[in-house]
Amino acid sequence: MQIEISKKKLNRLVRLKNILVGMVIFLIILIFFVVLNIFNFDKINLGLKVAGIKIGGLNIVSTEEKLNAVNEEFGKRNFSLNYENNSWQVSPEKLGITIDAAKTSLTAFAYGHNNKNIVLNSWQQLKSFLGKSLPIIWKIDEKKMEEFLQVNLGSIHRPAQNATLVYDTKNQDFSVLPEKDGIIINRLKMNKDLEESIADSEKNNIQLSLIEEKSEVKESETEKAHKKVNEIIKMLPISINILENNKDSTETTKKEIDKIGKEEFLNLIAFEPVSDSENPNNKILGIIIDQEKVKNYLTSLTPSINQEPIDAKLTIKDGKVAIFALSQDGIKLEIEDNIPNISAGILENQDIILKTTKTKATITTESINNLGITALLGRGVSNFAGSPSNRVHNIKIATARFNGTLIKSGEEFSFNDILGEVGPEQGYEPELVIKKNKTVPEYGGGICQVSTTAFRVAINSGLKVTERFAHAFPVKYYNPQGFDATIYPPSPDLKFINDTPANILLQTKIFGTELTFEIYGTEDRIVKIDGPKQYDIKEDGSMKAILTQEVYDKDGNLMFKKTFYSNYKSPSLYPVERNPLE
């Protein structure tokens, strides 16, 4: 009896042990998949490969970069195209074959990530962990491949030629060029063989086969196109117009910009096979408009259409702001939108109205009163007399960048942000700048004349300057010393805040060698300036200067006070280097 009881207990213990072991195994598997999912959350599955290349654990960007590097190596490989006793060596690049790194990376990331079925998702991640390898996705530029075959394998690859129309300038009419059947390389077989060869680095020989190619358009199927093209020519020229607003009313009128005559028409058209409306299974010759040529034609019209907007200009009259130049909207020709517009107009024998977009002026005549721009807040002036021609040129280009700048209430002005890129592409010329304990020529030298003037107008207008740096040594163009501001993108910069209750407007002008900045806005403060005062002046040209700005509200209460210190070293410490750009 005791033996039977012991056996039962033992069996229960064994069953319990098996259950516990099973639970532990299940828990381990569950933990494994949870950890795997966490690790793979924003990365390619751990262990996954593409064409044997390890990419597991990488993000999409890193995977794409790695595949691009593989693509460079792949581009050095050569295929041998063989037909009978002929052989042609060609690189993948010349055939238009490249790795689609972006698509391959996205496909690899999607494996095990985008399935709503959690079990399938986990299963794909497990297969990746065990070394799953996905195929690389390839791009084949069929047009580039066809061009290579026609140019280099023309002895065996002779595509069929459709019947078409050719303009005879002597007879002033179109003549028919008859069709020709052809013999071409079997592209389906060639592409399949190439894909197999791409996957196997040892397989570089591609055996070519030829097939017949029939022309789609016969000589008798050119009649409709011939009739249509002659009808269009009889209706030429086609007028090209834009719509303009009348100054005295809200109505618009057409303004002719150009005409498409016979010569332009012949340049823009091409003949291609199209479906026959009477027999959809058949192709006939059709007239199309060459999209690229239309784009070039539209681009050639932009100088006579496009106009930049002009901001309203302000002046002071009897102590108040007055408009002395009205704002003017700009106009821009929408090239891409007009390509189908031109095509339809030509084929339908209709005059064409081009689509344009109005570009609003930043400062419009109507909006000036709403902006709170009612008074001249301050003026900053500097003189660049004696400047070399390159320096004067750079000052004029930079100054134009700031004219009409609108700064909203509470907004911080950054000189470098508005200035933008400084280089030959922007029209700047090389001139001297202070850099690394030397005075060296760089594109844009002289722009500090503009930043200095902007600093002066900000101080005189009672605005709070938040960033300003003095020059390393005294520069004659910035007299009186202590009232200058150096900039060099991206830093140092000149910054100030519009802490007035309304918008402020920055306007610039140059008369002779005098540069003036003016700020217009709402008058809400009184400004007192003390200085600049120079002191500790030494024989080597070094000196110090102090400038104090006090700003009061209209009741005489001090709003803020700021002192600007300048410590100028001797100019002899910054020798001038010869201009290497000359």
Secondary structure, 3 states (H helix, E strand, C coil): CHHHHHHHHHHHHHHHHHHHHHHHHHHHHHHHHHHHHHHCCCCCCCCCEECCEECCCCCHHHHHHHHHHHHHHHCCCCEEEEECCEEEEECHHHHCEEECHHHHHHHHHHCCCCCCCHHHHHHHHHHHHCCCEECCCEEECHHHHHHHHHHHCCCCCECCECCEEEEECCCCEEEEECCECEEEECHHHHHHHHHHHHHCCCCCEEECCEEEECCCCCHHHHHHHHHHHHHHHHHCCEEEEEEEECCCCCCEEEEEEEEECHHHHHHHEEEEEEEECCEEEEEEEEEEECHHHHHHHHHHHHHHHCECCECCEEEEECCEEEEEECCECEEEECHHHHHHHHHHHHHCCCCEECCEEEECCCCCCCCCHHHCCCEEEEEEEEECCCCCHHHHHHHHHHHHHHCCEEECCCCEEEHHHHHCCCCHHHCCCEEEEEECCEEEEEECCCCHHHHHHHHHHHHHCCCEEEECCCCCCCCHHHCCCCCCCCCCCCCCCCEEECCCCCCEEEEEEEECCEEEEEEEECCCEEEEEEEEEEECCCCCCCEEEEEEEEEEECCCCEEEEEEEEEEECCHHHCCECCCCCC
